[in-house]
Amino acid sequence: MAELDAVCAELKLDHEQAIVAAVSGGSDSIALLILLQDYLNRLATTQAVPQLVAVTVDHDLRAESAAEAQAVAQFCAQRKIRHITKVWNAEKPHSGISAAARAMRYHLLMEAAREAGASMIFTGHSQDDQVETYIMRQSRQKTASGEGANDLRGLAGMAVFTVLAKEFLLVRPLLKMRREALRDGLRAKNIQWIDDPTNLDTHYERPRIRQTRKEEEHQSYLTLIDQAAAKRTEINEQVADYWDANAQLVELVAPDIVLLDRTSLAAMPQAAASLFIGFVLAHIGGKNHLLRLEDRDFIYQTLSASQSSQKRMNYAGCVIEAGVKYHRIWREQRNLPVVSVAPKSKILWDQRYYIHNNSDEAIEVRPVTREDFHDFCMKHDLKRQSFFQPAVFSCPGIYKKNQLCGLPALRLQCAEMNDISVSKHYALLDNVLTGHDFILALRFYQHFGGGEFNPVANICRKFHKNRL
């Protein structure tokens, strides 16, 4: 169909060895698989095309799930499409099963994509899914905060393109297609699909929405989604443009210490400044979500107020210190983990740092005590005063045999660190980066992530004929 063709035409599919289609056996995913195969067959007459690989995730939550995965495998075999089944074998949580299943689905899809040599994962989300997602998010916002509905970011809907784990491009080419139109296409070809009974189980949120929403309101919801997406893009661009024009706005003096220029921040449009503050706090605090809009606005108003005295606030795992010329933000020292890292392995510490232990002995990563920092400075002839000490005690300390051998976040290390490397993790963007935020994420990676390492730019260059 034209909608899928238009999305796929933007991608550099001829550069790909394989592409993955997530296929549960339901009507939307079967339609996606057929449409992708038809598109690739037509494209093959003029250029090289990737192998199409169907991946079914068996969540092992229903007795029928294994048989359904096998039915999808047989369907793919008939159409000469490679098929992979991934099973969620781990113990299931007692609560939050829908969210856990969704997270595991994407984890297993990425695992299968690596096996297949694919960097693109296609899903069959339809326009109906988009509207249902909007209604669910709107309901959660109103429940979480009386004023939460004022924050339109979460109501922008699913993006056509999303980056997963800085490695995969998630593509949703059917977001403009109605579910019933996809089913009509399958009926015309006499192709059957599997109806998952959980789609009718009103114990789950989405089936409740699906069964109660009114068809006559469908177009109204689409309008609201478009408005929210446009507003999100507009504010993202405001932040990016203001940052480009005011380079002095922020200075990253260490990976977890930020200085905000008071004058530049106060002159920034409030909506843009509020979002900017949220991104900075998520970066410093290791959060994979933004602070509430009301809290971000309060912080902006407090920092922008005409006052000469200093004031401290704690939000999102950060200390925010208002100053006369600069505001300073650093990670607070509470709830910092102590983690052992086995030889030849890596861990994510405090959602902020990946610690790679390439040595032959175990190490421990933990916050540094004042005594250990004093001894380390004495041993290596360092002046303690040259470091902002609140940040020292919130960054990862690398210990071997109970001896501090490095503070790599502050670029302090000794010979014992030669087989240990540390890389920054930006939880808000590195796990799931929606296409709505590519423009703003580009700026944050440029300023905070290192000049040569920019996942957004890399993804754009790799996958897209122009830009995402």
C-alpha positions as semicolon CSV with decimal commas, in nm:
position;residue;x (nm);y (nm);z (nm)
1;M;0,000;0,000;0,000
2;A;0,103;0,358;-0,060
3;E;0,156;0,438;0,308
4;L;0,410;0,160;0,362
5;D;0,577;0,231;0,028
6;A;0,624;0,597;0,122
7;V;0,789;0,513;0,455
8;C;1,015;0,244;0,307
9;A;1,118;0,474;0,021
10;E;1,284;0,703;0,277
11;L;1,512;0,424;0,402
12;K;1,839;0,291;0,267
13;L;1,713;-0,063;0,240
14;D;1,973;-0,152;-0,022
15;H;2,238;-0,106;0,252
16;E;2,078;-0,366;0,477
17;Q;2,161;-0,736;0,497
18;A;1,823;-0,815;0,651
19;I;1,520;-0,648;0,803
20;V;1,302;-0,787;1,083
21;A;0,922;-0,782;1,085
22;A;0,757;-0,845;1,422
23;V;0,478;-1,093;1,348
24;S;0,247;-1,216;1,621
25;G;-0,003;-1,371;1,382
26;G;-0,263;-1,099;1,433
27;S;-0,414;-0,914;1,141
28;D;-0,192;-0,604;1,164
29;S;0,135;-0,797;1,178
30;I;0,036;-1,043;0,904
31;A;-0,062;-0,749;0,684
32;L;0,274;-0,586;0,758
33;L;0,458;-0,903;0,656
34;I;0,267;-0,937;0,327
35;L;0,308;-0,570;0,241
36;L;0,681;-0,577;0,317
37;Q;0,734;-0,887;0,106
38;D;0,540;-0,735;-0,185
39;Y;0,738;-0,411;-0,156
40;L;1,073;-0,591;-0,149
41;N;0,976;-0,807;-0,447
42;R;0,896;-0,495;-0,649
43;L;1,214;-0,323;-0,532
44;A;1,424;-0,626;-0,627
45;T;1,369;-0,553;-0,997
46;T;1,584;-0,240;-0,970
47;Q;1,822;-0,287;-0,674
48;A;1,958;-0,524;-0,412
49;V;1,713;-0,587;-0,128
50;P;1,758;-0,721;0,226
51;Q;1,635;-1,058;0,343
52;L;1,295;-1,036;0,513
53;V;1,297;-1,210;0,852
54;A;0,975;-1,261;1,048
55;V;1,016;-1,279;1,427
56;T;0,745;-1,406;1,658
57;V;0,776;-1,343;2,031
58;D;0,607;-1,613;2,238
59;H;0,546;-1,453;2,578
60;D;0,450;-1,794;2,720
61;L;0,152;-1,640;2,897
62;R;-0,116;-1,856;2,734
63;A;-0,133;-2,229;2,661
64;E;-0,200;-2,157;2,292
65;S;0,098;-1,926;2,236
66;A;0,346;-2,193;2,123
67;A;0,099;-2,332;1,869
68;E;0,031;-1,982;1,739
69;A;0,403;-1,918;1,693
70;Q;0,427;-2,247;1,504
71;A;0,134;-2,144;1,283
72;V;0,317;-1,821;1,195
73;A;0,630;-2,023;1,117
74;Q;0,431;-2,246;0,880
75;F;0,273;-1,944;0,711
76;C;0,621;-1,796;0,657
77;A;0,754;-2,125;0,522
78;Q;0,475;-2,128;0,262
79;R;0,580;-1,782;0,149
80;K;0,954;-1,860;0,167
81;I;1,014;-1,608;0,446
82;R;1,272;-1,684;0,713
83;H;1,113;-1,712;1,056
84;I;1,252;-1,695;1,411
85;T;1,060;-1,765;1,732
86;K;1,177;-1,610;2,057
87;V;1,030;-1,731;2,385
88;W;1,005;-1,541;2,713
89;N;1,127;-1,822;2,936
90;A;1,195;-1,618;3,248
91;E;0,968;-1,606;3,551
92;K;0,682;-1,361;3,497
93;P;0,616;-1,071;3,737
94;H;0,306;-1,077;3,957
95;S;0,211;-0,721;3,862
96;G;0,272;-0,490;3,570
97;I;0,264;-0,783;3,330
98;S;0,166;-0,575;3,026
99;A;0,460;-0,336;3,064
100;A;0,698;-0,623;3,137
101;A;0,577;-0,815;2,832
102;R;0,620;-0,509;2,611
103;A;0,976;-0,453;2,735
104;M;1,060;-0,820;2,685
105;R;0,909;-0,817;2,337
106;Y;1,146;-0,544;2,224
107;H;1,439;-0,709;2,402
108;L;1,376;-1,034;2,217
109;L;1,313;-0,857;1,886
110;M;1,653;-0,689;1,917
111;E;1,812;-1,021;2,010
112;A;1,663;-1,180;1,698
113;A;1,770;-0,885;1,484
114;R;2,130;-0,928;1,596
115;E;2,114;-1,297;1,505
116;A;1,974;-1,211;1,162
117;G;2,223;-0,931;1,097
118;A;1,940;-0,676;1,083
119;S;1,944;-0,317;1,202
120;M;1,580;-0,235;1,126
121;I;1,277;-0,373;1,308
122;F;0,932;-0,319;1,155
123;T;0,612;-0,341;1,357
124;G;0,250;-0,340;1,242
125;H;0,114;-0,063;1,467
126;S;-0,192;0,083;1,297
127;Q;-0,384;0,408;1,322
128;D;-0,620;0,235;1,566
129;D;-0,322;0,152;1,790
130;Q;-0,217;0,516;1,771
131;V;-0,556;0,642;1,892
132;E;-0,574;0,380;2,168
133;T;-0,226;0,477;2,285
134;Y;-0,328;0,843;2,295
135;I;-0,635;0,767;2,508
136;M;-0,433;0,555;2,751
137;R;-0,161;0,818;2,788
138;Q;-0,415;1,095;2,834
139;S;-0,586;0,895;3,107
140;R;-0,257;0,830;3,287
141;Q;-0,157;1,196;3,274
142;K;-0,481;1,307;3,433
143;T;-0,451;1,038;3,699
144;A;-0,089;1,119;3,781
145;S;-0,138;1,495;3,808
146;G;-0,433;1,727;3,797
147;E;-0,236;1,958;3,569
148;G;-0,061;1,678;3,380
149;A;-0,282;1,719;3,076
150;N;-0,101;2,046;3,005
151;D;0,209;1,851;2,904
152;L;0,146;1,747;2,544
153;R;0,475;1,563;2,494
154;G;0,338;1,223;2,589
155;L;0,029;1,278;2,375
156;A;0,224;1,315;2,052
157;G;0,166;0,948;1,979
158;M;0,402;0,688;1,839
159;A;0,662;0,809;1,591
160;V;0,718;0,640;1,257
161;F;1,090;0,610;1,341
162;T;1,238;0,531;1,683
163;V;1,594;0,437;1,779
164;L;1,633;0,144;2,019
165;A;1,948;0,103;2,231
166;K;2,144;0,330;1,992
167;E;2,159;0,030;1,760
168;F;1,828;-0,044;1,590
169;L;1,580;0,161;1,393
170;L;1,223;0,075;1,486
171;V;0,992;0,148;1,192
172;R;0,612;0,173;1,213
173;P;0,503;0,211;0,849
174;L;0,130;0,148;0,902
175;L;0,046;0,429;1,146
176;K;-0,179;0,595;0,888
177;M;-0,367;0,272;0,808
178;R;-0,691;0,163;0,974
179;R;-0,700;-0,189;1,112
180;E;-1,013;-0,276;0,919
181;A;-0,853;-0,166;0,591
182;L;-0,561;-0,397;0,661
183;R;-0,802;-0,681;0,728
184;D;-0,990;-0,605;0,409
185;G;-0,663;-0,646;0,221
186;L;-0,605;-0,983;0,384
187;R;-0,959;-1,097;0,312
188;A;-0,916;-1,003;-0,054
189;K;-0,619;-1,240;-0,068
190;N;-0,796;-1,508;0,138
191;I;-0,531;-1,481;0,411
192;Q;-0,635;-1,565;0,767
193;W;-0,496;-1,430;1,091
194;I;-0,500;-1,526;1,459
195;D;-0,729;-1,344;1,701
196;D;-0,552;-1,318;2,035
197;P;-0,815;-1,364;2,311
198;T;-0,632;-1,117;2,535
199;N;-0,737;-0,846;2,290
200;L;-1,089;-0,898;2,427
201;D;-0,989;-0,935;2,793
202;T;-1,102;-0,619;2,970
203;H;-0,867;-0,692;3,260
204;Y;-0,612;-0,523;3,035
205;E;-0,619;-0,151;2,961
206;R;-0,595;-0,154;2,581
207;P;-0,888;-0,397;2,527
208;R;-1,099;-0,181;2,761
209;I;-1,017;0,125;2,551
210;R;-1,074;-0,067;2,228
211;Q;-1,421;-0,178;2,332
212;T;-1,543;0,152;2,478
213;R;-1,409;0,422;2,248
214;K;-1,653;0,566;1,996
215;E;-1,582;0,538;1,625
216;E;-1,725;0,885;1,557
217;E;-1,450;1,034;1,778
218;H;-1,167;0,870;1,583
219;Q;-1,088;1,168;1,361
220;S;-1,103;1,407;1,655
221;Y;-0,837;1,201;1,832
222;L;-0,617;1,205;1,524
223;T;-0,640;1,584;1,520
224;L;-0,539;1,601;1,886
225;I;-0,244;1,368;1,821
226;D;-0,126;1,582;1,529
227;Q;-0,154;1,897;1,740
228;A;0,043;1,740;2,026
229;A;0,312;1,615;1,787
230;A;0,341;1,957;1,623
231;K;0,371;2,128;1,962
232;R;0,635;1,880;2,077
233;T;0,836;1,940;1,761
234;E;0,797;2,316;1,795
235;I;0,932;2,327;2,152
236;N;1,214;2,085;2,067
237;E;1,318;2,318;1,784
238;Q;1,294;2,620;2,016
239;V;1,541;2,458;2,256
240;A;1,775;2,355;1,974
241;D;1,767;2,697;1,807
242;Y;1,815;2,887;2,133
243;W;2,104;2,663;2,232
244;D;2,268;2,715;1,892
245;A;2,237;3,093;1,932
246;N;2,348;3,097;2,298
247;A;2,642;2,861;2,335
248;Q;2,706;2,998;2,686
249;L;2,372;2,860;2,807
250;V;2,528;2,547;2,957
251;E;2,875;2,420;3,037
252;L;2,945;2,057;3,120
253;V;3,241;2,097;3,354
254;A;3,250;1,722;3,428
255;P;3,025;1,437;3,315
256;D;2,792;1,496;3,611
257;I;2,837;1,868;3,682
258;V;2,655;2,131;3,478
259;L;2,673;2,509;3,496
260;L;2,372;2,699;3,359
261;D;2,420;3,062;3,267
262;R;2,163;3,251;3,474
263;T;2,104;3,533;3,225
264;S;2,071;3,304;2,923
265;L;1,833;3,070;3,103
266;A;1,612;3,356;3,226
267;A;1,584;3,492;2,872
268;M;1,483;3,156;2,728
269;P;1,112;3,109;2,645
270;Q;0,955;2,931;2,942
271;A;0,827;2,624;2,758
272;A;1,167;2,569;2,597
273;A;1,356;2,638;2,922
274;S;1,133;2,402;3,118
275;L;1,200;2,121;2,871
276;F;1,573;2,200;2,861
277;I;1,594;2,180;3,241
278;G;1,414;1,846;3,231
279;F;1,663;1,701;2,984
280;V;1,960;1,826;3,186
281;L;1,824;1,682;3,510
282;A;1,756;1,346;3,345
283;H;2,112;1,343;3,212
284;I;2,273;1,424;3,546
285;G;2,036;1,216;3,758
286;G;2,037;0,905;3,537
287;K;1,661;0,911;3,474
288;N;1,489;0,755;3,173
289;H;1,191;0,989;3,200
290;L;1,137;1,362;3,230
291;L;1,039;1,532;3,553
292;R;0,674;1,642;3,567
293;L;0,594;1,958;3,375
294;E;0,478;2,134;3,692
295;D;0,808;2,062;3,866
296;R;1,012;2,172;3,565
297;D;0,819;2,498;3,546
298;F;0,870;2,558;3,918
299;I;1,245;2,505;3,887
300;Y;1,265;2,741;3,590
301;Q;1,068;3,013;3,773
302;T;1,282;2,973;4,084
303;L;1,608;2,993;3,890
304;S;1,485;3,287;3,682
305;A;1,363;3,493;3,977
306;S;1,554;3,813;4,055
307;Q;1,730;3,713;4,372
308;S;2,089;3,743;4,486
309;S;2,095;3,476;4,755
310;Q;2,174;3,115;4,672
311;K;1,910;2,846;4,705
312;R;1,929;2,466;4,676
313;M;1,665;2,226;4,554
314;N;1,658;1,849;4,506
315;Y;1,480;1,704;4,204
316;A;1,522;1,395;3,986
317;G;1,818;1,269;4,190
318;C;2,000;1,600;4,143
319;V;2,105;1,894;4,357
320;I;2,020;2,227;4,192
321;E;2,206;2,522;4,336
322;A;2,086;2,866;4,226
323;G;2,365;3,119;4,190
324;V;2,413;3,485;4,110
325;K;2,586;3,424;3,775
326;Y;2,560;3,049;3,725
327;H;2,332;2,774;3,849
328;R;2,505;2,447;3,929
329;I;2,355;2,097;3,901
330;W;2,511;1,771;4,015
331;R;2,402;1,419;4,113
332;E;2,303;1,396;4,477
333;Q;2,480;1,138;4,692
334;R;2,176;0,936;4,795
335;N;2,085;0,586;4,672
336;L;2,414;0,521;4,497
337;P;2,470;0,149;4,431
338;V;2,755;-0,081;4,531
339;V;2,806;-0,334;4,252
340;S;3,058;-0,614;4,189
341;V;3,173;-0,658;3,831
342;A;3,300;-1,002;3,736
343;P;3,607;-1,043;3,513
344;K;3,542;-0,992;3,140
345;S;3,197;-0,843;3,197
346;K;3,020;-0,509;3,218
347;I;2,745;-0,349;3,426
348;L;2,536;-0,033;3,416
349;W;2,601;0,171;3,729
350;D;2,338;0,412;3,859
351;Q;2,182;0,431;3,511
352;R;2,469;0,669;3,426
353;Y;2,785;0,468;3,349
354;Y;2,872;0,145;3,179
355;I;3,169;-0,015;3,356
356;H;3,361;-0,261;3,136
357;N;3,587;-0,492;3,337
358;N;3,828;-0,644;3,086
359;S;4,068;-0,760;3,355
360;D;4,108;-1,109;3,501
361;E;3,986;-1,018;3,848
362;A;3,662;-0,889;3,993
363;I;3,624;-0,523;4,077
364;E;3,375;-0,328;4,282
365;V;3,207;-0,003;4,180
366;R;3,077;0,218;4,459
367;P;3,063;0,580;4,573
368;V;3,387;0,710;4,713
369;T;3,437;0,793;5,080
370;R;3,612;1,112;5,183
371;E;3,894;0,913;5,341
372;D;3,952;0,711;5,023
373;F;3,948;1,027;4,812
374;H;4,199;1,194;5,045
375;D;4,432;0,893;5,030
376;F;4,397;0,872;4,651
377;C;4,489;1,239;4,611
378;M;4,786;1,203;4,844
379;K;4,911;0,893;4,660
380;H;4,886;1,056;4,318
381;D;4,990;1,408;4,418
382;L;4,652;1,565;4,339
383;K;4,499;1,875;4,495
384;R;4,160;1,797;4,638
385;Q;4,055;2,161;4,604
386;S;4,074;2,138;4,226
387;F;3,769;1,911;4,219
388;F;3,410;1,995;4,304
389;Q;3,384;1,747;4,586
390;P;3,005;1,694;4,598
391;A;3,037;1,556;4,245
392;V;3,339;1,345;4,340
393;F;3,131;1,159;4,596
394;S;2,847;1,087;4,353
395;C;3,053;0,947;4,066
396;P;3,162;0,582;4,036
397;G;3,472;0,479;4,227
398;I;3,659;0,177;4,090
399;Y;3,794;-0,049;4,363
400;K;4,031;-0,343;4,335
401;K;4,089;-0,550;4,647
402;N;3,915;-0,276;4,846
403;Q;4,158;-0,011;4,719
404;L;4,040;0,289;4,518
405;C;4,220;0,281;4,185
406;G;4,027;0,532;3,982
407;L;3,756;0,794;3,943
408;P;3,722;0,777;3,565
409;A;3,425;1,013;3,551
410;L;3,663;1,283;3,673
411;R;3,943;1,148;3,453
412;L;4,132;1,026;3,758
413;Q;4,283;0,683;3,728
414;C;4,607;0,490;3,773
415;A;4,779;0,190;3,616
416;E;4,539;-0,054;3,781
417;M;4,265;0,090;3,557
418;N;4,432;-0,012;3,230
419;D;4,191;-0,303;3,175
420;I;3,884;-0,114;3,289
421;S;3,690;0,131;3,075
422;V;3,396;0,354;3,157
423;S;3,142;0,506;2,919
424;K;2,858;0,748;2,986
425;H;2,499;0,631;2,956
426;Y;2,223;0,882;2,888
427;A;1,918;0,691;3,010
428;L;1,661;0,932;2,867
429;L;1,788;0,891;2,511
430;D;2,006;0,580;2,492
431;N;1,735;0,322;2,564
432;V;1,447;0,447;2,351
433;L;1,473;0,760;2,139
434;T;1,149;0,856;1,968
435;G;1,170;1,028;1,633
436;H;0,980;1,322;1,777
437;D;1,295;1,413;1,972
438;F;1,571;1,358;1,716
439;I;1,638;1,730;1,670
440;L;1,678;1,801;2,041
441;A;1,864;1,476;2,110
442;L;2,114;1,572;1,841
443;R;2,209;1,883;2,043
444;F;2,240;1,695;2,370
445;Y;2,465;1,430;2,221
446;Q;2,677;1,700;2,059
447;H;2,725;1,888;2,384
448;F;2,718;1,606;2,639
449;G;2,798;1,288;2,450
450;G;3,127;1,360;2,277
451;G;3,177;1,512;1,936
452;E;3,261;1,196;1,743
453;F;2,994;0,981;1,907
454;N;2,644;1,090;1,815
455;P;2,388;0,810;1,786
456;V;2,128;1,031;1,619
457;A;2,365;1,146;1,347
458;N;2,497;0,792;1,303
459;I;2,144;0,652;1,269
460;C;2,051;0,920;1,017
461;R;2,360;0,855;0,808
462;K;2,317;0,480;0,821
463;F;1,947;0,442;0,752
464;H;1,804;0,749;0,591
465;K;1,842;0,891;0,242
466;N;1,813;1,247;0,372
467;R;1,755;1,273;0,745
468;L;1,513;1,129;0,997
